[in-house]
Amino acid sequence: MMQALPPDPSPQALARLHEMAADWFVRRQQTGWTGADERALNDWLEQSPLHREILDGMARRWQQAPQLKALFPETFGTTAPAAAAPVERPLPTAPRRRFLPALASGLLALVLVAALGGWYRWEHTASYTLQARTAPGETRELQLPDGSRVALNIDSRLSVRYYPRRRELVLEQGEAFFKVAADSDRPFTVDAGSSQVRVVGTAFNVRAGPPRLVVKVLEGVVQLRADRDRPDAEVLRLAAGAGMAIDTATGQRHGVPAEADTVGDWRTGQVRFSGAPLAEVAQELARYIGAPVLLEDPALGQLRVSGLLATHAPERFLRALPSLIPVRVQPREGGGWLLRKG
């Protein structure tokens, strides 16, 4: 059984994959196609999302290319079928080549590869790429070529790839605020951890954990998929003023407040806590201080904190915690801070 290709196959492997897809596409048009052949095709499709993507694209392009159909009037009808839907028990064995003479099948496969391979390369070649990162204590503003803007918080990493029909970004760590230029022909996606945010034009903030991924929407609507690798995963719609937190370890999620003045508030030099768990506050403080802020007792993490953190003076907020909640703040040997019961 063929193994799935890696996410970024070599040009040689990609060409071979196009040849295989073209062969499946040709043979599936024939009158002798059986249920067993259909199951074998589905077995191949399920090995990698790239297999289905190429075969689906081949069917779409074939419908738009009547001049190619005219080369083989006895082989194809007037309508190209869609790619096969999965079945419950795919056949593990490879199908037999029996419907077209080898020469005709191979010739048509080459025609298809030549006609559609150029489209595939165009579709999957990034026209713009960017790798950006910020150091501890540093923030950065990015202007993207379509007019979209990104603000990167401290200690963050972001990669950007723009394709002809999609805009893909990956927030590898840290936090970012996105102001997306509307383009209905090119959706804008942000991957963070195992989750994905998808929009056309809006403004939102993403905080990539651990322990939580937090998305807050300032303008427009975003689609949030907690597990982007699961086709059946629920897609959540978050409108302006809505927020969602996802536990990166368990996948559990719950709504969070997203008042307009708290979405990306760090850009103003202040972070507002409104009944936030001390565990989350300690993590934020550690980010801005650049040293660990630990809890002596995990139960302390449930204490709720409200207040305003000035990002240029995080230790001032840390030292003020005993006036807000029953804790003591002590420096740790070797660096960092320890929060103990007050």
N, C-alpha and C positions, 0 to 999 in steps of 0.2 A: 504494500500500500504506500502511495506517495506521501511523504511528510509535508506538512504545511511550510510554506516559505517564510523566511524571517520578515519582520515588518518592512525593511528596506532591502528588497532583493537586488542582486547585481543585475546589470543590463542583460547579461546572458541568461540568467534565471528568469528574468521578466519576459524576454523573448520566447523562451521555451514555454512559459505559462500561457502566453498568448496563442502559441501554436496548439497547445492542448485544449484551450477554450474554444478555438476555432474548430477543432476536430469534433468536440462535443456538439457545438452549435450546428455544424453541417449534418452530423449523423442523426441528431434529434428531429430533423425535418422529414426523415424518411418514413415511408409507410410501414416498414417492418419494426419500428421502435416498440419495445415491449415494456411492461411494468418492471421487469428485472433491470433493464437498461436505465429506466428512470431512477430506480433505487441506487444503482451504481453511480449515476451522475450526482445524486444528492450526497452520496458518501464523499465524493470529490469536493463538492461545494462546501460541505461542513468542515473540511480540514482547515480552512482559512477564510476569513472575511474577504481577503483579496481575491480568492477564486470567484466568489459570487459577484464581487464588484466588477471584475473584468467581463464576466459572462453577461451580466445585466447591461453593461455599457455596450457590449457587442450587439446585443439585441436592439438597443435603442438606435445605435448608429446604422444598423442594417435597415431599419425602417425608414431611415432618412437617405438611403442610397439605392434608389431604384435602378441606377445604371449598373450596379454590381449584380442585382438580381437578374437583369436581362442577360448576363453572361451564362446563367445556368437556369433557363426557363423550365427544364424538365425536373429540376431538383427542388426548387422552392416555389411555394405558393405566393400569394400577394401580400400576406401578413406574416411577419416574423413573430414567433411565440415568445412569451416572456420566459425568464429563467425559471427552472423547476422549483416548486415549493418542497420543503423538506418532508420526508416521510419518517414513520416511527422506527422502522428496522431497515436501514440501508444495507445493500448487498456488499459484503466485504471484498468480493472478487472483482477483478478488472473486467470490463465488457469486451466482447469479441468484435473485431472489425469485419463487418460482413455486408454492409448495405451499399457502399459505393466502391467502384474499382479504386485501388490504392492511388492510381495516378490522378483521377478526378478529385478524390477527396484531398490529396495533398496539394493539388493546384489551387483548389478553392481556399484551403487553409492559408496558403501563401498570399492569396489575394486579400483575404480578410485581415491577416496580420499587417500587410502593407497599408491597407486602407484605414485600419483602426488603431494600429500601433502608434502612428503619429498623433492621433487624438489623445491616446492614453498618456503619452509623454507630455503633451501640452497640459492636460488636466492635472497631472501630478508633478509638475516641475514648479517649484516655488519661484515667483517673480520677485519676492522681497523676503529677506531673512534678517533677524536681529537677535543677538544674545546680549542681555543686559543684566547687571547685578549691582547691588548696593552693599557697602560695607557697614558694619555696626556704627550707628550714629549718622549715617548718610541717607538722604532721600534723593530722588531723581525724577525729573519730568521727561516723558518721551512723547514725541510727535510722530505719528505713523503716517505713511504716504496717502492714505485715504481720508485724512483729517481726523481720525480717531486719536485720542490722547490717553496716556497711561501715566499715573503717578505711582512710583515704587517707594514703599516704606523701607525702613532700615533692614539690613541683613536679608535682602530678598533676591531671588533669581527668576528671570523671565526669559522665555524664548518665543520668538514671533516668526511665523511663516505665512505668507500671503500667496494663495494660489488663484488661478483665474476665476474659480467659482466658490471659493471659501477662504475664510480668514481663521487661522488656527494659532492659538497661543497656549503656552504651558507655564503655569506658575509653579515652579519647582519647589520654592519655599518662600515664606514671608507673607507679605501683604501688598495688595495693589488696588488702586481705584481706576476704573475704566469708564471713559466717556466715549461711547461708540458712535461713529458716523453711520447713519442709516444707509443700508444698501440691501434691498430685498433679494438681489441676485447673488449676494455673497454673505451667507450667515457668518457670524462672529462667534467662535467658541473659545472658552477658557477651560483647560483641563487643570485640575488641582487634586493631587492624590488619585483616588479612584473615581472621582466625581467629575462632572462636566456641566458648565453653564453655557447655554446657547441663546444668542440674541440676534436681532437685526440692527436695532439702534436703541440705545438706552444708556443709563449711567448706574453703576453698581460697584460695590466693594467686595473683595474676596480676601479672606484671611485663611491661609493654608496652615493647618495645625502641624503637628499634633498638640493637644489631644483632640481638637475639633477643627473642622472646616466650617467657616461661618460666611454666609453670603447675605448681604443687605442691599436692597434695591432703592435707589434714590429717584430714578425716573424710568418710565416705560415698564416693560414686562420682560422677565427672563424665564427660561425653562431650565430647571435644575434636575439633572439625572444623578442620583446618589451613586449608582454603580454604572458607569458608562459602558462597561464590557458585557453587561447583561441585556440582551435585546428586549427581554420582558420586564425590565426594571421600570418602575413607575416614574413618570415625568411630572415634576411639580411645577406649577406656574406661580411665580412670585411677582406681584405688582408693586408699584411704588409704595413705600412704607412697610413692606413685608421683609422678614428675614428668616433664615433657616440655619440651624447648627446641626452638623452631622458628626457623630463620634467616629473618628477615623479607625478605631479598633473594632467596634461592634457594628457600625453602620446605623445605629439608632439615631433618630433625628427629632428635633423639636423646634418650634417657632421661637424666634427671639425678637425683641423690639427693634425697630429700625426707623426711629424718628429722623426727620430730615437732617437735624443738626448733629446726628451721631454717625451718619453714613460717610465714611472716609474723613471723620473729624480730625484724625491725626495730621491731615494736610495743613491744618491751621496751627499746629504745634500743641494741641490739647487733645486729650482722650477723656471722654466722659464715661464714668461707670455709674450705672443706675441699677442697684441691687445685684451686682455681678458677684458670682461665687469667688471667695478669696483665692481658690486654686487658680482661677483664670486670671485674677488680678496679679497674683504672684508671678505667673508666667509672663504677663505683659511687662511687669516691672523688670524681670530678668532680661527681657529683650532690650529695653531702653537703657538699663544700667550696664549691661554687658557682663553680668556676673550672676551666678545662681541665686535664686531666692527660694528657699526650701521651707517646708512645713514640718515642724517637729511631730505633729500628730495629723494624719490624713483627715481626721474628722474636722479639723480647722478649715479645711477647704470648702465646707458648706456654709461658712459664715458669709453674710451678704455685705457688700461694700458699695457705697455711693460716694462719689466725689469727682474732682476734676484733676487729672494728671497733666502737668506741664512736661512735655516730652524732652525739653532741654534741661530739666531739673528733676529727674525721676526719684532721686534719693530723698528729696524733700517730701514727696508724697509718701514714700516708704516709711520715713521716720514719723510721719503724722498718723499712721495707721492706728496706734494705740488710742488716739482720740476719737476714732470712728468705731472701732470694734475691740473686744477684749483680747488683745494679743500684746506680746512684747517682741521687740525687734532687737536682735543681737547680731553682731558681726561674727562670721565663722573664721576659724583658723584656716589659712590657705586661701581666703577670699570668699566673697559672697555674703549672704545674709541668712539668718534663721528666724522663722516666726514661731514663737512659743505661746502657750496659753497665758492669758493675762491674769 
